[in-house]
């Protein structure tokens, strides 16, 4: 029995060691506390392994029934825990034909009995309670899949057991096992649980009756093996895990190259900002502020919206004009509006200025449509680049001209 426990121990331990490799395991989102709970119920066969009792009876005589019920939770695709109640009937045998016992556990002199009536087997009912730590080997070696049909799960646990017929009926329990699951759907699976429990040899009713030996308290370890077929039922809540966003890992060489690239871009932008600041300092003529009230808005009169150099963003100081234009349109359903975008002729190429003028016109058009609810059917929007220069001051021609007219 000790050899079996050692083999199972190293099997489970090697599973944890194998997981410590260089390849990072995918990250999964942590579920709520009430998610991933389950109950596992099963029954099957069991056998008691004590001393040399395998020589005292046949396999069939030693085989008995066993059952278990577990409640547990998966904390991640790899790791879970459960609390298990396991029990059944055990058969132990008097080694070397030692005397049997009566119902009060008093020795019976076999010389007074018919040899055909002598039976050296003892029947006892036991139950063990243990907490188990579980490791999903299928998810560890082949990554987690929420629709995987078969999964192999190893577990190890410890607890306490009791035997109704033993003289001293309490014993610590150490347990190792393999849980095989066959998924039917996300909330239901068939289970095949194979376990080996180590218990103190006082569970062996035949070998250690207190009246026979003075070495009763010098316990060694026996074992109880079980194979149970059952089912696993999800207890509500989410029963799967979702993969977190991928984390991109880059090497140091790539990081250094990226940092150098960003540094060069920052230097270039700083130089451009300095040149732009110097240029703005040289500008002496500032376009006049245009403040138009709703009362003076009239048809066929041009209303300018000024823009900064190389920009299609509407300045907050120009918002009042657009507001008054929109208000006029709302109160005069028979009117439409023409929006003409322009650029100054001393900055940029013809092609660039044409594209910029269209952007400026579209900015005013979008403002009327999205902010003030003016129908697109009532707006004519065009860009003329620097082909038209309505103002004698070059800087003033960075403008959008708005004109109200009849349909």
KEVEXGU-770878 format. One record per residue: x, y, z of N, C-alpha, C, O, CB in turn. Coordinates in steps of 0.1 Angstrom, whole numbers, plus 5000, padded with zeros to 4 digits. Last residue first. Glycine has a CB too. Example, Ala and Ser with C-alpha at 12.3 -4.5 7.8 and 13.67 -1.06 7.14 Angstrom:
BEGIN
512849785071513749895071512950005079513450115080514149945057 513249435078512349555078513249675078514249675085511349555090 
% end
This chain:
BEGIN
465257904484465357774477465257794462465357694454464257684481 467258204491465958134489466157994482467157984474464958224481 470058194514469458224501468158154500467858054508470358204489 473058284532471658234532470958284520471158394515470858284545 476358174533475358274527473958204527473858094523475758304512 479558174547478158124548477258224542477258344546477758094563 482858094541481758194538480458134538480158034531482058264525 485558024561484357964554483358074553483058144563483857834563 489158094557487758124561486758034555487057964544487458274558 491658254554491458124560490058114566489958134578492658084570 491758514547491258424537491158274542490758184534491958434524 493158664565491758664566491058564557489958524559491158794564 495858654557495458564568493858554569493358454574496058614581 495958844536496058704533495558614544494858514541497558674531 493659104532494659054541494758904539493758834540494359084556 491559144514492959194510494059134519495159124515492959344510 489358864507489858964516491259014512492058924507489858914530 488758654489487758774491488358884499487758994498486558724497 490058474467490658544478489758674481490058774476492158584476 489858154453489158274456489758344468489958274479487658244458 491657944453491258004440490458134441490458214432490457904431 492457794473492857934474492558004460493158104457494357934476 489557594477490957604479491357754481490757834488491757544468 486857564477487457624465488957654467489557724459486757754462 484257334485485657394489486257444476486357374466486457294496 480757334496481857314486483157374492483157454501481457384473 477457254503478857264509479857234498479857134492478957164521 474257344510475157324498476657354504476857464508474857424486 471457224527472857274528473557244515473557134510473557214540 469057104529469057254529470457314529470557434531468257304541 469556834532468956874520468957034518468757084507467556824518 470256804558471356804549470856854535471556914527471956664547 468557004582468556894572469656914562469957024558467156884565 469757074614469457124601469557014591470456934591470357244597 470457024641469356944635468857004621467756984618468256944644 472557114655471357204655470257144647469157204646471757334649 474556924655474256994667472957074667472257084677475357094670 474456794629474556714642474156794654473456734663475856654643 474257014610473356894610473256824623472256804628473956794600 476057214618474657254616473757124616472657134621474457324602 478357064619477957134631476457174629475657154639478757264633 478656984593478456884603477856944616477056894623479656804607 479257234581478057154577477757054588476557044591478357084564 481757304593480557384595479257304592478257314599480657514587 483257084583483157114597481957194601481257164610484457184602 483057124555482457004561482257024576481256974582483156874558 484757344552483257354548482557244555481457264560483057354533 487157234559486657344567485157364564484357384573487357474563 487557034540487456994554486757104562485957084571488756964559 487757194517486657104518486457064533485257054537486856984509 490257324523489057404522487757314523486757364529488957484509 491957104522491757174535490457254534489757264544492957254538 491957044494491456944504491157014517490156974524492456834506 493057284484491657244480491057144490489957154494491757184466 495557284496494557384500493157354496492257384503494957524494 496757074482496557064497495457164502494657134510497857094504 496757174456496057044459495757034474494656994478496856924455 498357404459496957414454496157294458495057304463496957424439 500257404490500057384476498657394472497757394480500657244471 500857654516500457524511500357524496500357624489499157484517 500157994517500457874525499957744518498757744515499957884540 499058194503500558204506501058084514502158084518500858334512 496358204500497158164488498658154491499458114482496958264477 494158054524494958164519495958114508496157994508495758234531 491057894515492357894521493158014516492858074506493157764518 487557814521488657884514489957864522489857834533488358034512 484257684515485457674523486657734514486657714502485857534527 480957784517482157774508483457784516483657884523482057894498 477657694519478957704527480057684518480157574511478957584538 474457824518475557784510476857804518477057904524475657864497 471157724528472457784531473557724522473657604520472857764546 467757814522468857724523470057794526470157914525468957634509 464357894532465757934530466657804530466357704537466158034540 461857844541461957854526463457894522463657914511461057964521 461757834568461857704561462057714546462457624540460557624564 462958004591462658034577462857914569463857884563463658154572 463657914616462558004615462158044601461158124599462858124624 465957764611464757704617463557784616462457734616465157674632 467657954600467157854591465857784598464957744590468257744589 468158104623467458174612466858064603465758074598468458254604 469557914638468357974643467558034632466258024632468658074655 471857884622470957774624469557824629468557764625471557674634 472958144624472558094611471557974613470557974606473858044603 473458154652472458244646472058204632470858214629473158384645 475457944654474157934661473158024655471957984653474457974676 477458054638476757934634475457914641474457874635477657814636 478158274654477658294641476858174636475758184630478858324631 479058154678477858234678477258264664476058264662478158374685 481458024672480257944674478958024673477957984669480357874687 483858154672483058164660481658094661480858094652483858104648 485158094695484758234693483858254681483158354680485858324692 486057834691484857854700484258004699483058024701485157834715 486857744658487157824670485957854678484857884672487957954667 486757444642485957564645486357624658486257554668484457544644 489357304624488657304637487957434639488657544638489557264649 491057284604489657284600488757274613487657234612489457164591 494257444597493257384607491857384601491557484594493357454620 496257604587496357464586495457384595495757284600497857414589 495657874609496457824598496557674599496757614609497857884599 492157894621493657904623494357844611493757764603494057824636 489358054605490157934610491557964612492158064606489957824600 486258234606487658234605488258104611487758044621488258354612 483458264588483958184599485458164598485958094589483158044600 481458534575482758454575482958384588482658434599483958554573 478658564556479058564570480358474571480258354569477958514579 477158754530478158664534478558674549478758784553479458674525 473758764523474858844529475858744534475558644541474258924541 471358644515472358684504473458774510474158844502471658764493 469358754542469658674531470658734522470858854521468358644523 470658834575469758864563470258774552471358714552469859004559 470858894609471058794599470058824587468858834589470858654604 470259064629470859124617471159024606471759054596472159194621 469258914650468359024644468959074631468159114622468159134654 471158754661470158694653469358804645468858774634469258614661 474358924658473158884665472158824656472258844643472559004673 477658864654476458894647475258844655475258724659476458824632 480858944654479758914664478458964657478159084656480058994677 483958874646482658894640481558854649481458734653482558814626 486959024651485958944656484658974650484259094649485858954672 489359044624488459104633487359004638486958914631487659224626 492458874624491158894618490158954628490158914640490558754613 495359054629494458954634493158974629492659094629494458964650 498559104618497159134615496259024620496358914616496959164600 500958994625500559114632499059144630498459204639501359234626 502958724629501658764624501158884632501058884644500658654625 505258644641505358744631504058794626504058894619506158684619 504358444659504858574664504958684654504858804657506158554671 503958234641502758304647503158434653502358534653502158214657 506558164636505758214625504558294631504258404626505258094616 507358064661508058174655507258244644507158364643509458134649 505657844663505557954672506258074667505758194669506157914686 506557684641505157744641504957854651504357954648504157634644 509057624651508957694638507557764637507457874633509157604626 508357474674509157594675509057684663508857804664510557564677 506957264662506257354671506957484673506357594674506057294685 509057134649507957194641507157294650506757404645506957084637 510557054671511157154661510057214653510057334650512157074651 508756874683509256994690509857104681509557224682510356954700 508656684663507456764666507856884674507256994672506456684675 511256574664510756644652509556724655509456834649510356534642 511256474690512256584686511756654674511756774673513656524684 509356274687509156384697510056504693509556614694509356344711 510556104669509356174665509056294675508556394670508156074666 512756024684512956094672511756174668511756284663513456004660 511355874704512155994708512456084695512356204696513555944714 510255674689509355764696510155894700509556004699508655704708 512555534682511655584672510755694678510655804672510755474666 513555454707514355544698513455614687513655734684515555464691 511555284715511855404723512555504714512255624715512655374736 511755074696510555154697510755284704510255394700509455074704 514254974702514055034689512755124689512755224683513854924678 513754884728514754984726514555054712514655184711516254934726 511854684723511554794731512454914729512055024728511654754746 513354504708512254564702511854694710511454794704511054474700 515154424728515654484715514554564708514754674704516254374706 513554304747514154424750514654494737514654624737515354404759 510454174733511754164738512354294740511854394735512654074730 507054174744508054204734509454194741509554214753507854344728 503854044746505154044753506254074742506253994733505453914761 500554134750501654124740502954134748503154244754501554224729 497953964761498954054766500154034757500753924756499354024781 494453944752495853894751496854004755496654124753496153864736 491953954777492554014765494053964765494753954775492454164765 491053624791491253764791491953814779492353734770492153804804 488553384784489953424782490053574783489253644777490553374769 486253264808486553334795487953394795488453434806485553454794 485052944819485953064821486153124807486253064797487253014827 481752824830482952824821483852944824483353034831482552834806 479452844844480252714846481452714837482152614836479352594843 477753084863478553054851479452934854480052924864479453174847 474852954881475953054878476753004866476352904859476853064890 474452604892473952744888475152834886476252804889473052794899 475952384898475052434908474552574905474352654914475652424922 476352104876476652244879475552304888474352274886476752324867 477051774885475951864881476352004886476752024897474651824888 478251464875478651594881477551694876477251694864480051634876 477851114884477551234876478051354883478051364896476151234872 479550794884478550884889478351004879478550984867478850944902 481350524897480750584885479650674890478750634898480250474875 484350464915482950504916482450564902483150654897482650594927 486450264931486150304918484650334917483850244918486550194907 488850264958487450274953487450314939488250394934486650374962 490750114985490650154971489250154966488450074970491550064962 492250185014490950155008490950204994491050324992489850215017 495050055034494450135023493050085019492649975021495350135011 496950105064496350025054495650115043495750235044495249935061 499850165083498850225074498350115065499050035059499350345066 500350095118500850125105499750165096498650195101501649995099 500450175153499650165140500650185128501550265128498550265140 500550075182501650095172501050075158501249965152502849995175 498450005197498650155195499850175185500050295182498950215208 498649725198497549785192497749935188497449975177496349775201 500449545209500949645199499849725192500049775181501849575189 499449335222499849455230500349565221500649675226500949405240 496549165210497949205209498149325218497249415220498249235194 493849085215494848995210496249035211497148955214494548965195 492149275224492449165233493549075228494148995236491149085236 491749445203492549495214492949375223493949385230491749595222 492249335170491349335181492249365194493349305196490549205183 493649365143494049435156492849445166492549555171494449575152 492649225122494149215125494449275139495349225145494949285115 489949255118490449125120491849125126492249035134490449045108 489449525114488849465125489549335128489649295140487349445123 491349785105491349635101490749565114491549535123492749585097 491550025115490350005107490249855104489149815100490450085094 494150025125493049995134491649985127490749935133492950095146 495850125106495549985105494449935116494049825116496749905106 494650435092495450355101494950215102493750185100495350425115 494550475056493950485069494850405079495550315075492450435069 494550625024495350565035494750585048494550695052496850615034 492650564995492750625008493650545018493650425018491350635014 492450624962493150534971493250614984493850724985494550494966 490050624934490750684946491450584954491050464954489750764954 488550734906489350624911490250684922490950784920490350574899 485450804891486450844902487150724907486550634912485650914913 483950924864484550794869485750834878486750884874485050714856 480951094855482251094862482650944865481850864867482251174875 479351294831479451164837480851154843481851204837479251044826 477851624835478951534830478851404837478451394849480351604832 476351944830476251804834477351714827477651734816474851744829 476552204821476052184835475952034839475652004850474752244836 477352194794478052274803477752264818478452294827477952424800 476951844787476751984784477452064795478152004803475252024783 478551614790477351604782476951744777476651764766476251534790 481951514795481051624794479851594785480051554774481751754790 483251304816482851304802481651404801480551374805482351154798 486151284837484851344834484551334819485451354811484751484839 487851124862487651124848486251184845485351124851487850984841 490051174887488651194884488651214869489151304863488051324891 492251004908492051054895490551064892489850964894492850974884 493851054941492950994931492951064918493551164916491551004936 494651014976495051054962494050994952493550884955496551014959 494551095010493851044998494551104986494851214985492351074999 494551005044495251075033494751005020494650885019496851055035 493051045076492950985062493751075053493651195053491450985057 493050945110493351035099493250965086493550845085494651105102 490350775127491650765120491850885111490850925104491750635113 488250625152488650745144490150725139490950675145488650865153 487550405168486950425155487250545147486650575137485450415157 488750155184489050295184488650345170489350315160490550325187 487449925174487449955189487750095191487050165198488549865196 485149935146486449935152486449975166485550045171487450025144 482649965135482849835143484249835149484549745158482849725133 482450205123481550175133481950055141481550055153480150155127 485150415117484650285115483750245126484150245138485850175113 485950725102485450655113484950515109484350505098484350735121 488450975093487550865090487050795103487750815113488150765080 489451295080489351205091488251095087487351125079488951275104 491851425056490651435065490651345076491751305082489451425056 493051535025493351485038492051505046491251605043494551555045 494051484990493251535001493651475014494451385015491851514998 494351544955494951494967494251564979493851674978496551534968 493751474920493451544933494151474944494551354944491951544935 493451524885494151464897493751544909493551664909495651454895 491451474858491751564869492351484880491851374884490351624874 490851484824491451404834491951504845492651594843492651324829 487951504803488951574811489551474821488751394827488451704817 486251514772486951434782487951514789488751584783487551304777 485251734757484451624761484951544772484251514782484251524749 485452084759486151954759485251844764484651854774487451974767 484352344758483552234752484352104751483952014743483152274738 486252514769484952494777484052384771483052344777484252624777 489552434774488452444764487152414771486952314777488752344752 492952514782491452504786490552514774490752604766491152604797 495752314773495052444774493552414776492952314773495152524761 496952074776496452104763495552224763494852254753495551984759 497952054802498852014792498252054778499052074769498951864792 495952174818497352204820498152174808498952254804497852134833 493552054811493752204808495152244810495652334803492852284818 494151794819493851824805493951964802494552004791492351774802 494451824847495651784839495351814824496251854817496051644841 493352014871492851974858494051944848494652044843491852074852 493651944904494351994893493851934880493951814878495951974895 492252004937492151934923493052014913493152134914490751934919 492251904970492752004961492851934947493451824946494152064965 489751814993490651774982491051894974490151984971489951664973 488951705026489051815017490151785006491251745009489351945024 486951425037488251485034488051605025487151615016489151385028 485651175057485451315052486751375049487651375058484551395063 484550835055485650935056485151065051484351075041486850885048 483150555070482950675063484150765065484650775077481550745068 482350195071483150315073482750435066481950425056484650275069 481349895084480950005076481850125080482150145092479450045079 482549555081482449685088482049795079482449795068483849715095 482849215086482249315078482149445087481849435099480849275074 485348965085484649065093484049175083484749215074485549125103 485848615080485648745074484948835084483948795090484948745061 486048345086487148435091486948575086487948655088488448385087 483748125100484048215089485048325094484848375105482748285084 482647805106483647905109483847995097484147945086484947835114 480947605099480347735103481347845106481047955108479447715115 482347385094481747445083481147575086480847655077480647345078 483247305120484247365110483547435098484047535093485247265105 481247395146481247305134482247375125482047495121479847285128 482947475177482047505165482247405154483247335153482347645160 484747435196483347415200482447435188481247415190482947505212 487147515186486947375188485547335192485147225191487947325199 487147785184486647715172486547565174485947495166487647745160 485947995207486847885206486347795194485247735195486847795220 485748335200485048215200486048095198486848105189483948205189 486148645218486748545210485848415211485348385222488248515213 483748905215484448805224484948695215484248645207483548755236 482149095202483549095200484349005210485449045213484049235200 479449045204480049135214481549145214482249195223479649085228 479048855184478448985182479049085192479049205189476948985183 482248685184480848685184480348835182481148925180480248625197 485048615161484448685172482948675172482348665161484848835173 487448355153486448455150485848515162486248475173485348395141 490948285156489548275160488648385155489148505154489448255175 492948275125492748305139491248295142490448305134493348435142 493848195099492848125105492648155120492248055127493047975104 495748375089496248245093495148175102495448095110497448265102 493848665096495048605090495348475097495248455109496248695091 490548725091491448675101492648615095492548505088490748575111 489849005070489848865072490848825083491948895084490248795059 487349245060488649215065488649065069487549015072489149305076 485449445039485649305043487049295047488049315040485249205032 483349735042484649675040484649535045484049505055485749755047 481149965026481349835034482649785031483149785020480249735031 481350325027480950195022481150085031481350105043481750165009 482250665017481950555026481550425019481450425007480950595036 482851015018483050885011482850765021483350775033484550875005 482451335011482051235020482051105013481351085003480551265026 484551615003483951484999483651395012484351385021484951404991 484851924990484651855002483951724999482851734993483951945013 487352064967486052004970486051944984487151914989485651894959 488752294943488752224956487352164958486352214953489152324967 490952364915489752364922489852294935490952244939488652294913 492752494887492752464901491352474907490552564904493652564909 492452564859493452464864493152404878493252284880494852514864 490652764854490652644846491552534850491352414846490952684832 489852844889490452874876490252754867489852644872491952924877 488252744909488752874910489352934897489353054895489752894921 485552534911486752564903487052704904486252794901486552514888 484252364939484252484931485652484923486652454929484052614940 482052104954483352174951483152294942482052334938484352084945 481051824971480651964967481952044965482752044974479652024978 480351474967481351584968480651714964479751714955482551564960 479951154978479251274974480151384977480751394988477851294982 480250794972480750924976479851034972479051014962482150944971 480650444979479950554973480650684978481450684987478450554978 480950084974481450214979480650324973480050304962482950224976 480749734982480249854976480849974982481349974994478749854977 483549494978482349544984481849674977482449714967482649574999 485749224975485149334968483749364975482949284978484849294954 486548984987487049114993486349234987486449344993488549124990 485348784973484948804987485448934993484848995002485548684995 486648824948485148844949484748864964483948954966484448734943 489248754954488948884950487448924951487149024956489348914935 489348534983489348564969489048714966488548784975488348474962 491548555012490248545006490348574991491348634986489248635012 494148575022493148515030491748495024490948415029492948595043 495948715007496048575007494948505014494848375013497448535013 495348975012494948924999495148774998494648714988495849004989 496249035037494948975036494548935022493548855021493949075041 498649125048498649015038497248955036497148835033499648905042 497649455053498649345056498649245044498749285033498349275069 494849545036495449545049496449425051495949305051494449545060 492649705017494049645016494749655029495149765033494849715005 489349675007490249705018491549635016491549515013489649675032 487549814980488349704985489249754996489949854995489049624974 484549894961485649924969486349794975485749684975485250014981 482450014934483049914942484249964950484950054946483549794933 479950264934480650164927481250054937480550014946481750214919 478750604929478850474936479450374928479550384915477450434940 478450964933478750834926478750714935478750724947480150854920 478151304926477551194933477951064925477751064913476051204935 479051634929479451504923478951394932479351384943481051494921 478351964922478151854931478351724923477951714911476651854937 479852294919479352164913479152064925479652084936480252104903 480452634908480252534919479652404913478952414902479252594930 480852844890481752724889481552624901482552554904483152764888 479953134910480153064897480952944899481752934909480753154887 479953284933478953174932478953104919478153014916477553234934 482053464930482153364940481153254938481553134940481953424954 482753524894482153554907482253434917482453324913480753604905 485953454878484453454879484053494893484853504902483953314875 488553614862488153554875486653564876486053674875488753624887 489653534829488953624838488453554851488053434850487753694831 492853404822491453394822490853484832491453514842490953244824 495753374802495053434813493553434811493053444800495553584815 497753094793496853204790496153254802495853174811495853154779 501053054807499752994805498753114802498853214808499252914818 504153104789503153154799501753094796501353074785502953304799 506752884787505552934780504552974789504052894797505052824770 508652764804508852904799507652964792507453084792510052904790 506952584830507752594818507852744814507252834820507252514807 505552424852506552534854507452544842508652504843507352524867 504152194849503552314845504452434846504152544840502352344854 505651994859505652004845505052134840505352194830504851894839 505152014886506452054881506452074866507152164861507451954885 502551914887502752054891504052104885504252214880502652074906 503051654879502051734871502351884874502251964865500651694874 504651554899505251584886504351664877504851734868505551444879 502751524919503751624920504351654907504651774904504851574930 501251304909500551434911501651544912501451654906499651434923 503251104909502551134897501851274898502051354889501451034895 504151094936505051154926504351184913504751274905506151054923 501750984946502251114951503151184941503051294937502951104964 501550744934500550844931501050984935500751074928499250804939 503850624946503750634931502750744928502950824919503350504925 503150624973504350694968504250724953504550834949505550624972 500850454973500750594977501950684972501750794967500650614992 502050214966501050274957500850424960500750504951499650204959 503750174987504350194974503350254964503650344956504850054967 501950125008502850245008503450274994503550394991504050225018 500849885000500050005000500950135000500550224993499150005012 
% end
